[in-house]
Every structure is written in C-alpha cells, then in structure tokens.
Amino acid sequence: MSDPDVPKWFLDLAARNPGTRSLTESALRERFGEPSEIELEHGQVWRAGWGDMAVLLLVLELGEGEVRASPVTIDPPAEDENSFVLTSDLTAFPAPATVWTGLTRSVPQRVLDIVVAAWSMDVTTCLMNPASLEPGARLPVGVRRGRSIASDFDDRSMIRADLEDDVDQLGQMPGLPVESPVSPSVTLAAVLGEVDLAALCVALDLSQAAVMKLLRGTTALTASQAVVVARATGIPEEQILSAVRSMPRDLVQAAEHPRWRQVWIARAQRLGTDETQARLDGCQQALALAARQTGGSQTDWDARLRRALNGEEGAPR
C-alpha cells in the first residue's frame, strides 16, 4: 500500500491493454483536464499520498477542507466482509476493485493528488452508507459484497491492517496554521522582545532585510530556522514556533484544495524543502499581496495565489 508509484503500476498496465487506454496519463488529462482545473466531486477516485505513501480513495462526501472517503485496492486481490467488490466495467480499472467501506475515514483535501476515475452515482450512492443496506438488498449490477476473512493469518488480513494504517496516517498529515479568535497570530519580534539583530543575522546566515521579514512575519519561519533562533536567544523552541503566522481560513481552504497540490510538490522539490513549508511560503506571498489591496471586498484567495505564484510550475491560470 505504501508505494509512491501507485497508481503508476496500473497506468503501465493500461498502456499495455488496449481495452483500458482511458487510464494513461494523457487520457486522464484529456478526460479530467489539467490538475489545476479539476473540481472535487463525490464519486471520484483519487490517488492520495504524502511522502512515500500512496493510497487510492473513493470520495463519498465533501466537507470543509476534507473529504469522507473509502480506500480502494486493485492488486493484490483482497476483500473482507465490510467491503464491496466492483467489476472492471464499472470502474475503468483493468481489474476488479475492492472498496473497503469498513475503513471509511475523513481525510484532509491536501493529501489528494491525482484523480484517476469517476464512478456512477448509482455505485457511489450504494457505497456511501452500506450499513443501511439490508442483508438481501439488491446491489447495482457488477457490485457484490466482500467475503469475510477467516483467519488473522490470512494475507488479506495483513493487507487490510496495512491499508488501515495508511489511511489513518493520511488523516494526520500536517496542514497550515489557521487563524481563530482564541489563537491570534503573533510575530517572531513579539516572541523575542529585545533581540541582538546582528547576532541573529549571523546565526541564521541571512541579511538584515531577510531577518527583519522573519521578525515581522512577512516571511515564513521554517522549523530549522526556529531551532537556530532558539539556540541563539535561549528561548524555548516551542515559543519560537508559536510565531509561525496563522492564515485566514479561506486562504487555507484555497491553498489545500487538490488543484494546488502539484504546485506545492514542484515548489518543494525546487526549493529543497518539504511540501508543508512550500505551501506556507506560497501563502505568505499571497497574504502579503492581499495586504496591499485597497477596498473592503472579500478576498479571492485563488486569484491572489495565482498572482503571487505567477509562472511557477503547475500554477492555475
């Protein structure tokens, strides 16, 4: 399950199988559009991942910044009594797919990566609330209930356990700090108080202008910088990290939408940082841009992000 090339293996399989050409990279883009243009909808199957972990998820319901979803597996064949198995003609996959409805979880939208399929409303509705289905209820054609696992030593039991661990981890992947009335943002300058600016410049190996941006909160403070500042000032690292500027909720929801995922991944690779920091830096730029606007209209954060990241790889236009 924890394989960063999922679903690459079935895309490769699709390329060799004339009956499943719709799963190739080019076909997915032709069907769903560029990643930056895709709207999130229930019934879609997404690759979700973080770091070296990747899982296929069927989106069942949309929430504020999250989705309720069930993991999907194709190979190796596996199922349990709480799952449903779908024939390939229903899924566009080159083999029957198992939807593990017993492992349905809420996961943040920020972990969604690539949409690989969109299933019919009949199938999706059936899987939304399987507990409400009577034991003998008629299922859509091509859908059957999974067979129970007889023993903990069965390979399928191990597959289910690994899959459950992966989905639970996805639900805990770090997000952006969100502003709230009870946790207002504080600047690094406010945390440090009196500070030897020259010494801080030397410790961080940054210019005075760059350090001033950190102190004022106009540039995001990284975790590694927080360690350096803590050592240089004697202030606990936890207090230093409290100076990471919180973001407006609407900005966070825009930046963590899957349409921006490829932008943050590409930015992290280019800057040699992690995805969370890349997203935080980008949002800081959009926040600084919004601070210079005039008027009282509601901020269009997608537009601000597009302007702030103009020209970056994968950025929506």
C-alpha positions, 0 to 999 in steps of 0.5 A: 500500500505504501508505494509512491508509484501507485497508481503508476503500476496500473497506468503501465498496465493500461498502456499495455491493454488496449481495452483500458487506454482511458487510464494513461496519463494523457487520457486522464488529462484529456478526460479530467483536464489539467490538475489545476482545473479539476473540481472535487466531486463525490464519486471520484477516485483519487490517488492520495499520498504524502511522502512515500505513501500512496493510497487510492480513495473513493470520495463519498462526501465533501466537507470543509477542507476534507473529504469522507472517503473509502480506500480502494485496492486493485492488486493484490486481490483482497476483500473482507466482509465490510467491503464491496467488490466492483467489476472492471466495467464499472470502474475503468480499472483493468481489474476488479476493485475492492472498496473497503467501506469498513475503513471509511475515514475523513481525510484532509483535501491536501493529501489528494493528488491525482484523480484517476476515475469517476464512478456512477452515482448509482455505485457511489450512492450504494457505497456511501452508507452500506450499513443501511443496506439490508442483508438481501438488498439488491446491489447495482449490477457488477457490485457484490459484497466482500467475503469475510476473512477467516483467519488473522493469518490470512494475507488479506488480513495483513493487507487490510491492517496495512491499508488501515494504517495508511489511511489513518496516517493520511488523516494526520498529515500536517496542514497550515496554521489557521487563524481563530479568535482564541489563537491570534497570530503573533510575530517572531519580534513579539516572541523575542522582545529585545533581540541582538539583530546582528547576532541573529543575522549571523546565526541564521546566515541571512541579511538584515532585510531577510531577518527583519521579514522573519521578525515581522512575519512577512516571511515564513519561519521554517522549523530549522530556522526556529531551532537556530533562533532558539539556540541563539536567544535561549528561548524555548523552541516551542515559543519560537514556533508559536510565531509561525503566522496563522492564515485566514481560513479561506486562504487555507481552504484555497491553498489545500484544495487538490488543484494546488497540490502539484504546485506545492510538490514542484515548489518543494522539490525546487526549493529543497524543502518539504511540501508543508513549508512550500505551501506556507511560503506560497501563502505568505506571498499571497497574504502579503499581496492581499495586504496591499489591496485597497477596498473592503471586498472579500478576498479571492484567495485563488486569484491572489495565489495565482498572482503571487505564484505567477509562472511557477510550475503547475500554477492555475491560470 
